[in-house]
Amino acid sequence: MNSAQDPRAGRLRRTVAVVAALNFAYFFVELSVALAAGSVSLLADSVDFLEDTAINVLILVALGWPLARRALMGKAMALIILGPAAVAAWQAVQRFAGPTAPDVVPLVLASLGAIAVNGTSAWLLARVHHGGGALGRAAFLSARNDVLVNVTIIAMGMVTVWTGSGWPDLVLGCAIILLALHAAHEVWEVSEEERLAAKALNGEPVG
């Protein structure tokens, strides 16, 4: 039974399409709030929504595309993740000389929205991720772990209110940027493995 006829593959396809759309939409919401609130951590976290979009789009195309084309899509997604990550990193570098405290109220509200989106994504993926192999499990674990990151951002906001310092936001932002860079690397590595597998299937030298 191919992926088009497999009911589990159909459910997975519909679920990751919904999750990808949710994450892509909230990327712009969180990015806008982060820039308005002056928060490096929230700006870095917005990259994570782009990462989750990339993972779920990869799963979606993986159900129908050949390995070689899937590998190209994966590398494109990895580069897309690096774009906002580079912007967040540049913002962080600029603020090291004198970090300013972000506006906590929009930061907390945006993080609560992020918890809702990531929690919904994790709940949806929990029911179908076994049908997506390693990428499906990665999507589920990423959404689940993102909820913890969002809770950490809210806690950081409380520390910011208490201290009036911009350092907690900056330090947490740098940590999230590193996670985003690692995620982009992982997506690239999966794509490279698929490229090599495609060459092997075609009888081409692998290298």
C-alpha positions in Angstrom: 0.0 0.0 0.0 1.5 3.3 -1.0 1.4 6.6 1.0 -1.6 7.9 -1.0 -3.7 4.8 0.0 -2.4 4.3 3.5 -5.0 5.9 6.0 -2.2 6.5 8.5 -0.2 8.4 5.9 -3.3 10.5 5.0 -3.9 11.4 8.6 -0.2 12.3 9.1 -0.3 14.4 5.9 -3.3 16.4 7.1 -1.9 16.9 10.6 1.5 18.1 9.5 -0.1 20.5 7.0 -2.2 22.0 9.9 0.8 22.2 12.2 3.0 23.7 9.5 0.4 26.4 8.8 0.0 27.2 12.6 3.7 27.5 13.1 4.3 29.6 10.0 1.5 32.0 10.9 2.7 32.4 14.5 6.2 33.0 13.3 5.1 36.4 12.0 3.1 37.2 15.1 6.0 36.5 17.4 8.5 38.2 15.2 6.4 41.4 15.1 5.9 41.4 18.9 9.6 40.6 19.5 10.7 43.6 17.4 8.1 45.9 19.1 9.0 44.7 22.6 12.7 44.8 22.1 13.2 41.1 23.2 16.1 39.1 21.9 14.8 35.9 23.4 11.4 36.3 21.8 13.0 37.1 18.5 15.1 34.0 18.8 12.1 31.9 19.7 10.3 33.1 16.6 13.0 31.3 14.6 11.8 28.1 16.3 8.4 28.5 14.7 10.1 28.6 11.3 12.1 25.5 12.2 8.9 23.6 13.1 7.4 24.8 9.9 10.4 23.4 8.0 10.2 20.0 9.8 6.5 19.6 9.1 6.8 20.7 5.5 9.6 18.1 5.1 7.4 15.4 6.4 4.6 16.5 4.1 6.7 16.3 1.0 8.5 13.2 2.2 5.3 11.3 1.8 5.2 11.9 -2.0 8.5 13.2 -3.3 11.6 11.1 -4.3 14.7 11.3 -2.1 16.7 13.6 -4.4 14.0 16.3 -4.5 13.3 15.9 -0.8 17.0 16.5 0.0 17.0 19.7 -2.0 13.9 20.9 -0.1 15.5 20.0 3.2 18.6 22.1 2.5 16.4 25.0 1.4 14.5 24.8 4.7 17.8 24.7 6.6 18.9 27.9 4.9 15.5 29.5 5.6 15.9 28.8 9.3 19.3 30.4 9.3 17.9 33.7 7.9 15.9 34.8 11.0 18.5 33.2 13.3 21.2 35.5 11.8 18.9 38.5 12.4 18.4 37.5 16.0 22.1 36.9 16.4 22.9 40.4 15.0 20.4 41.9 17.4 22.0 40.1 20.3 25.5 41.2 19.3 24.4 44.8 19.1 22.9 44.7 22.6 25.9 43.2 24.4 27.4 46.7 25.0 24.3 47.8 27.0 21.3 45.4 27.1 18.0 47.0 27.7 15.1 45.3 29.4 12.3 44.3 27.0 8.6 45.3 27.4 7.5 42.4 29.5 3.7 42.5 29.0 3.7 41.9 25.2 6.5 39.4 25.8 4.4 37.3 28.2 1.3 37.6 26.1 3.2 36.4 23.0 4.7 33.5 24.9 1.3 32.4 26.2 0.1 32.4 22.5 3.2 30.4 21.6 2.4 27.9 24.4 -1.1 27.5 22.9 0.3 27.0 19.4 3.0 24.6 20.4 0.7 22.7 22.8 -1.9 22.2 20.1 0.8 21.1 17.7 2.2 18.6 20.2 -1.3 17.2 20.9 -2.0 16.8 17.2 1.3 15.2 16.4 1.1 12.9 19.4 -1.7 11.0 17.7 0.0 10.5 14.3 3.8 11.0 14.7 4.6 7.2 14.7 3.7 7.1 11.0 6.3 9.7 10.1 9.5 7.9 11.1 12.3 9.9 12.5 11.1 13.2 11.2 7.6 12.6 12.6 9.1 11.9 16.0 11.4 14.9 15.7 8.3 17.2 15.0 6.5 15.9 18.0 9.4 16.2 20.4 10.2 19.7 19.0 6.7 20.9 19.6 6.6 19.4 23.1 10.0 20.9 24.1 9.0 24.3 22.7 6.4 24.6 25.3 9.1 24.4 28.0 11.1 27.1 26.1 8.0 29.3 26.1 7.5 28.8 29.9 11.2 29.7 30.4 10.7 33.0 28.4 7.8 33.9 30.7 9.9 33.1 33.8 12.7 35.3 32.3 10.1 38.1 31.9 9.3 37.8 35.6 13.0 38.0 36.4 13.3 41.1 34.2 10.5 42.8 36.1 12.3 42.0 39.3 15.8 43.1 38.2 15.0 45.7 35.6 17.9 44.4 33.6 18.2 43.4 30.0 20.7 40.7 30.7 18.3 37.8 31.4 16.6 38.4 28.0 19.9 38.6 26.2 21.4 35.5 27.8 18.2 33.4 27.1 18.1 34.8 23.6 21.6 33.6 22.9 20.8 30.1 24.2 17.7 29.9 22.0 19.7 31.1 18.9 22.2 28.3 19.5 19.4 25.8 19.6 18.0 27.2 16.3 21.4 26.9 14.7 21.7 23.3 15.9 18.2 22.6 14.5 19.2 24.1 11.1 22.3 21.8 11.1 20.2 18.8 11.9 17.8 19.5 9.1 20.8 19.9 6.7 22.3 16.6 7.9 19.0 14.7 7.3 18.8 16.2 3.8 22.4 15.2 3.1 21.7 11.7 4.2 18.7 11.6 1.8 20.9 13.0 -1.0 23.5 10.2 -0.5 20.7 7.6 -0.3 19.3 8.9 -3.6 22.7 8.6 -5.3 23.1 5.0 -3.9 19.7 4.0 -5.2 20.6 5.4 -8.7 23.9 3.4 -8.6 26.0 6.6 -8.5 29.2 6.8 -6.5 28.4 8.1 -3.0 30.5 11.0 -1.8 
